[in-house]
Structures are given as C-alpha cells and as structure tokens.
Amino acid sequence: MEAVRSGGNGYIVKPVNILELVEILDKHVHKNSKPNFRALIIDDDQAVSSLYENILQRHNFNCKLVSEPLAAFAVLESFQPDIILLDIHMPNCNGFEVADVIRQDNRFTHIPILFLSADNSEECEIAALKAGGNCLLDKNANKESFITNVISQSQRSRELHAVIDRLRKDELRFQAVSHSTLDAIITLNKDGLIILWNEGAENIFGYQSLEVIGQSIEIIIPEQHREQHRKGFHNLVFKKNDLSKKSIESQAQHKDGSLISIELSYSEWLSGNERFFTSIIGDTTQRKKIENELLQQQENLKAIVANSAEGIITIDEKGLVEMANPKALEISAYSVDELIGQNISILMPESVKHQSEIFAPIIINKAREIQGARKDGSHFPMELNVSPMSIGGKKKFVGILHDITERKNALETITLAKWEAEQANKAKSSFLSSMSHELRTPLNAVLGFSQLLQEDQENPLNDDQSDSLDHIYTAGRHLLNLIDEVLDLSKIESGNVNINIESVNLTTLITQTLKSISPQLTKYQINLENQIPNEQEFFVTADSFRLNQVLSNLLSNAIKYNKKQGIVSVFLSTNENKIRIHIKDTGLGIPEDMMKDLFTPFNRLGAAQSEIEGTGIGLTITKMLIEMMGGSIGVNNIPGKGCTFWVELELEQASIPNNEVKNSAAHQKTDTPLTSARSILYIEDNATNRLLMKKIISSRSSFQYSEAITGSAGIEAALKTKPDVILLDINLPDMDGYEVYQQLQKNGLDKDTKVIIISANAMPTDIAKGKNIGLSDYITKPIDQNLLLDTINRALR
C-alpha cells in the first residue's frame, strides 16, 4: 500500500521469482503501447456484430465474427481470443448455454466472457454470472463505457493467460524432470498422504503410482522406523522443527519387503492455504554396498598393516615419516610420536645418513641391505624396499623394513656348516685317497706275487702251500673289493660318478655278464637257468658299464647266498614301455625283520658271521646306480625259499644301438703274443713294486725290461733308450709322474712311445687327470696282470 501511495508501479516480494519478474517488467514496459487484442464476437445479428467490430478495430482489436453459436467452439481453438463478446438470445441455443460449454474446457477458462443484451435485469445478470460470464453489458450503453470495459477485461485476460502459460510451462518442466530423474519424487499433504509419486519412485520402491496415491507414506517406511518418522513428520507439520537443508540417510522398504538404503531431503510449499511437502529420495543401496566394501577393504588393509611381520612406513616427498606400523616401531624402538614427522634418516646410522637417498631411481622397487639404527643407537642389518605411490596427486613413498639379524645369523651358521661340510668332505676324500693308496701299494705285492707263485710252472707248490696261497689271494681280493666298493660309494654320494646314458642291447649285455660269472657258478656248484630269448633283442636306455656292474653284483649275491646245487634263474618281463630283469635264487631268502635294512650300507643282514664273503655295500651301490640311470630295483622275498631281485628300466622298442655293448667283465688271460723286439721302461721308487713288475714282464713276455727309481733318472733313461712303452708311477721322490710326462714331452719324447700310468692313486680325479693330459692309459694298483698285458698290447697296436 505504501509503495502504491508513494507512486510505485509494482511491488515484488523477495526471494524474487525470475519468471514473475520478467512478466511484471514486460507488462509495465508495454503499458503505454497500444495492445493488439483479439476479440471473438458471437451474435446472430450481423449488424450488431459489425458495429462492435468497428468500435474495437479503432482500438487495435483483431475481431472474429461468428453468427452461428455452435460454430464458435471450432473458432476458439484456432483464433485464441483474449475476450469473448456473447449475445444471450440466439437461435438453436442461448448465450448462457454456449458460455457453460466453453467453461468446460480448461484451455479457455481464463478468457473473460462479456454477455451483450438489451435486457439488463437482475435475473439476467445473475444468470450470466452463473453461466461463467464476467459481466453483462447493456447493448444500449455508451461506447466509452463499452470500450473501457472490454479493454480492461482483455488486459486482465492477457495477464492471466501469461500466468497460466507460465504455470503450464513450469508444470511441463516439473513433469519432465520428475519423469527423467532416477530419484524418487514424492509429495505429501499435511496428513502424510501421498499425492505425487513419480516414475523414479516406482522403480525404487516397486509400487505403481495408482497403488500408493492417497496412501500413507508409511507404506515404504520399515516397521522399526515408523514411530520415529511419525514424530519427525508431526514436528515438521506443526513447525516444531525447521526443514533441514541437509540430506538424511535412512532405510526404506521395497514392495517385496527388502530394505533399501536411501538418502532423502524435504522441501515445503504452499498451494493456496494448503501446505505440501515434497521429498527427493535417492537409492543409495549400491553406493552403500560399495562404501561398505571399501570400508571392509580399509579395515582389512589396516589389519594387515598393523599385524604385518614386516615394518611398514610411509614417507612424503621430503622424506618425512607420515605413518609407521607396530612392527616398524618395534624394529626401531621409537614410539609413534617420536617417529612421525621425522626424516627417514633417523633410522640410519650416522655414518651412512648421507647415503640414505631413498628417492634415487636406481633403488626404487629394489630390495637392498643397509645398516639400520635403533633409538638406543644400536645397529642392526636391515632390508629396505622403497616403492613410489601417489595419493591425492601428491607423490609419496612406502618403505618395507625387515630386521634380517636372524637371517644373517642363520646364513652365517649355514655358511659355516657348509664350509665345515666341504672341509669334512675334502678331508674324507683326502683320507680315502690316502687310504686307497696306502692299502693298494702293499696289496699290489700281495696279489701280484701270489699270482706269480700260482702260475709258476717251474717251481710248483705242494697242495698245502697252494691251498694257503689261495687263501692269501682270496683275502687280498676281498680286501681290494672292499676298498673299491668304499670308493665307489663315496663317489656316488658326492656326485662324482658320470653316467653315460645310451641305447644298450640288453640281450647281448646279459649274455656277456652271465659268461663273466661262470667261474663263480663252478666254484659254488650252482646251476644257471638262462631264460633270456636269444632270438629277440631288447634295447634299454642305460649306462652299459654301470648296468653290467649292477647285474654282476646281483648275480654274484644270488650265487653266494644260494644253497649247494642250487639254481640261479634269469628271465625278463615287460609292461608297456618298461622291462624287468629278474634274478632268482633258491637260497634261504631274507628274514622279514631285516628287509627294512636291505639297502643299508655295511649291513649284511645276519651274514657277517658266515663264511660267505661280502662287504655289505654292494646292494647300496646297486640301488644308487640303477636309480641314477632312471630305473628302479626291488625284491620278492620268500623266507626259507629264496628271493628274486628285479631291475626295471625304460624299454626302447625300435632303437638301434650306437655301439656294441662294452664287455666290462673281468679281463681274461690274453692269447695275443707280445712282440719280442720291444722295450719297456718302468719308473717306480718302490723296490717291491719294481720286483713284481720285472717278474710279470719276464714271465709273461719277451720285452726288454729296464727300470728307473726317480723321475729325473726316468727322464734321462727314456730320452736315451727311447723305449716303446713307459710304465710311470705318480708318487716319485723328486717329482710326480705328471711332471715327468711334461718334461719328456718338452724334451722331444718320441711320439710313438706310449706312456701308461701305474699308480695306487685310484680316485676318479686322479684317473680323469691322467687321461686328460694325453696319456695312453691309467692302471690302478694292485695290478691285474692280464689287464696290464692287454693294455700294453693294445697300446702297441
């Protein structure tokens, strides 16, 4: 009122509605301009209609004349008038009926209807108002009054139309938003009843709008939350609580009864004197699930970090500690407050702090060992692994700390134990080598002279002497076998045995092995049943020499542990790509309580007190060798009736052997005569060995034999006499045999002269060394006379 009295043209209440402001400004800007209104004149009297048309056109009205009242409804939609001038008395229907029909259409309810009539009675005026008219104009009234009334009503019609149009657009916008949003939009009246339920609400809660309109909002509120909601809504309606501008997180209930996590906000609005409340609700079930999963992951990560056996720290780009887990605090002995915010160098000794460039690219993502420092100043070995990371766009580092004191100590213990084991192994090898050498030297004389006496046809021994000599020779051979098997076992255990896997003709190898053990069969009076099919050849992948050793050992045991006039059976069986060699005896078998020690070294399973020769190592070596060749070994034992040992190997069905199977059986006496016009030089410091060699060469050949007792004397004699064969000992008083050989080569040793080592050094390394430097051969003591003569004969061919 004060604004109007003071001359104001309008009054707008804040907050300002932009659309309303535009309408008011537009009205006042165009207030003084002549509007171009549209008037629809419905009158069956064309003269009267034309009169009104002329009057209105002079005031910038566009007019449309309709003389047939029923045709006016079609014109209304196309002409869109601002005002309707309607005659009351017309044919077919009166003006009140036309007005009543027009007011039924919501599109035209805002258009003012002015009734024109010469009858201005009160009854007629009341009828006009009841029919929806705005006023009743007297056809006889003056023109100024008429035009003023028409213009005023047209202006109000135009303004009302603008407001209605704005409201309609607002409604369309609201409907578009309401239908397109994924959120639920629900409007309630003050009683909490639903009056609006959009598609988002249908999708979230499962109810169609027809199911919930007019229902209480409690239809979607879980039972346990309803009482709390009633109190809150009551306070909202009666303004005991202000509407919160913040979203509220809660739970709602789906039509199927399941609970939904929601986020909602309320807003209040008025329509007339009625208050309404609109809630926008978002389904946060999936988000809550993800949040819970992330929270669980964070809790798991915290638990992992807190309970990690490794120290974990995070460092910013300046090297300051931001986080340290309990293990890191335990390692460093600092508290959280003492470590957080400190430079990482606090964990380094003073002497290496300048080297603690943890950000250097060369150490990122690489574990390195450094010295760590505890709070008390003590040092300890630490493994540190630094990795970069980015949090919130800021570069940081995570460090994994590990106190490796125990690992270092364990490593030192292991290293020391390894060194001690290596030293022990070297000591064992040295002992075995020394033992072998020291035992072989006297055995060379024992066995050598025994053989010479046994074969001396010119001075034969009597039966008693011959029997005693046989015992001496047998004991010597037994002792030599023991030495060889101990060395063999040592070589296998240390991994110094070379296995040459090749295609082996098993049929041929077994035949040759059986031939080599025939003397034992005769000695022990054992019969052989050879069930190997000679007409069919079998090939296996194995080392022919070692396989011969395995079969010889099993056959020898089958003979020794058999009964007099017993039987040794040899037969084969196949299964897919495997073949088994069976060696069966008819002895007493093995006691069941001793089977567990069958392959235990030096355990003869109760036979140690018997007269049967043996060392208790043979089966151990046999098992190791067969397994090194990829095979297996086993036994079928019947106590009191004998046992059957078997060896299983890979079978080659269509293989072709590369070479003839090597015959590793004992060398038989050579039948090939040695050429008499040849000379032999024996370089040896041991007088007994020289005497034995002289007797062997003299009795078994016509070689010209000479000797030298030192290395230097041997070199001089060799260069002077140029012998065909030099037999060379290794352990000489002035130089070893290898140096003698090198000096001979340097001083022009005849290339046709063959140098053969004769030594008690029987270790694999000694033999390999001798063969690698180009020597003709290497023979170990005690000397097998037949092997010696065969080797000399082979070298001279």
Secondary structure, DSSP 8 states (H G I E B T S, - for coil): -HHHHTT-S----SS--HHHHHHHHHHHHTSSS----EEEEE-S-HHHHHHHHHHHHTTT-EEEEESSGGGHHHHHHHH--SEEEEES--SSS-HHHHHHHHTTSGGGTTS-EEEEES---HHHHHHHHHTT-SEEEETTS-HHHHHHHHHHHHHHHHHHHHHHHHHHHHHHHHHHHHHH-SSEEEEEETTSBEEEE-HHHHHHH---HHHHTTSBGGGGS-HHHHHHHHHHHHHHHTTSS---SS-EEEEEE-TTS-EEEEEEEEEEEEETTEEEEEEEEEE-HHHHHHHHHHHHHHHHHHHHHHH-SSEEEEEETTSBEEEE-HHHHHHHT--HHHHTTSBGGGGS-GGGGGG--TT-GGGBT--EEEEEE-TTS-EEEEEEEEEEEEETTEEEEEEEEEE-HHHHHHHHHHHHHHHHHHHHHHHHHHHHHHHHHHHHHHHHHHHHHHHHHHH-SSS---HHHHHHHHHHHHHHHHHHHHHHHHHHHHHHHTT------EEEEHHHHHHHHHHHTHHHHHHTT-EEEE---TTS--EEEE-HHHHHHHHHHHHHHHHHTS-TT-EEEEEEEEETTEEEEEEE--S----GGGGGGTT-TT--TT-TTSS----S-HHHHHHHHHHHTT-EEEEEEETTTEEEEEEEEEEESS---SS-----S------S---TT-EEEEE-S-HHHHHHHHHHHHHH---EEEEESSHHHHHHHHHHH--SEEEE-S--SSS-HHHHHHHHHHTT--TT-EEEEEES--SHHHHHHHHHTT-SEEEESS--HHHHHHHHHHHH-
